[in-house]
Amino acid sequence: MATQEELQEKGKAAVMDFDEDAVVEVAEECISAGLDPVALIQEGFTAGMNEIGDQFEQGTLFLPHVIAASEAMSAGVEVLTPELEKLSTKSENKGTIAIGTIEGDIHTIGKDIVATMLKIAGFNVINLGRDVPIADYVNAVKENKPDILGSSALMTTTMVLQTQVEEQLKEAGLRDGVKTMVGGAPVTQDWANKIGADIYAENAADAVTKCKAAME
């Protein structure tokens, strides 16, 4: 039987091979072996997806490759979702978070994992989807009054638009009423500091930890 680390490597390779069946097999093996589904997603599937994103940025892979890898990963996450929900802490609502992938970016899986993990942790999550126009982030704050607004970016070319979220919230007079969170493969703490975001989330587990701390 595979160890956690071996399974994560298999999961990463399967995503990078765009092999949906292999990803599903790894997810099923994780469940039957009683291993950690969160670690498999983050250290296996997401690690593979991040490398696909890097290759896309370098021009060695193209959009159909990114979509194929994302669909393979989604199939694995779908298998693991019931296990993730079993980890859910049935507690009072910890707060409301609106989250989406930034305009121009079709990457959705990482953001969806963050959304799932936040729901499990007891947050009310409004999933804005992918390729979300800046105006829609502003409208989400106006209409839903979330405690935290999150934006995810897979590429450096779309990451720069996270600045506009900050600016347009200020212009609308909404910035002081919401905490902003940024994440995604190219995003760093330095970038979050530079644009004035309140929270930088390195991965889904980090997002949960920091959102909980922000609400205390």
C-alpha positions, 0 to 999 in steps of 0.5 A: 500500500502506498504511503501518503507521500507516494500517493501525493506523487502519483496524484501530481503525476496523474494531473500533469499527464491530464489523466482523469482516470488515474487521478480518480484512482489515486483519490479512491486509493486515498480513501480506501487507505484512510490517508489524508485527502486534504494533503493529497489535494494540496501536495499532490493535485494542486502541486501538479496544477501549479506546475502546469500553470508555470509551463503555460506561462512559459509557453510550453503548454497551452490553454487546452492543456490547462483545461485538461489538467484542471478537469482531471483534478476536478474529477479527483476532488469530486471523489474526495469531497464527501471525505472532506465534508466528513471533516466538517466542524458542525459549528455556528457560522464563522462569517461570510466569504465571497471568493472568485478567480480574477478577470481574464483567468479561467483557473477555477480548481484551486479557488474551488478547493479553498471554497470547499475547505472554508465551508467545511470550517464553518464559513458561509461561502459565496462562490463568484466563479472564474473570470470574474470582472472587477465590478462583480467583486465590488457588487458582491461586497455591496449586495452580500456584505461579506466579511472577507473578499477573496480573489485568486490568480494563476498567472502573473498577467491576471494577478495585476488585476488584484490591485484594481479590486483594492482600488475600486473598493476604495472608490466605492467607499467599501474598502473599510467594511471588508477584509481582502484576501489574495492567493494563487500560484504566483501570488506572494505575501510581498504582493499582498503587502504591496497592493494592500490586501489584508490576507495572503493565503498560500493554500486552502489550509492557510486560507482557513487558518487566516480567515478564522484568525481574521474573524476572531 
